[in-house]
Amino acid sequence: MTPDKQISKLVYMANQIGHFFASQTGDAKVDGVADHIAKFWDPRMREKIISHVRQGGEGVDALVKEAVMKLDDKTATPAI
């Protein structure tokens, strides 16, 4: 699978998760998406979607972008 197709598939999957959690209220939406990706996605998949969002996140819904940025904050290495 080409890198573009990999990203397209990850974007699709992430947006589907976002659609599922969209009916939640408040922070539960973002937390639900972030928790699902953190628990059920392979670390390589997580890194690819995080990298895609860092580069602008073309095609990624706003809710999902927010959740992925939250994951990125959690996985960032603290500066020493």
Secondary structure as UniProt FT lines:
FT   HELIX           3..21
FT   TURN            22..23
FT   TURN            26..27
FT   HELIX           28..40
FT   HELIX           43..54
FT   TURN            55..56
FT   TURN            58..59
FT   HELIX           62..75
//
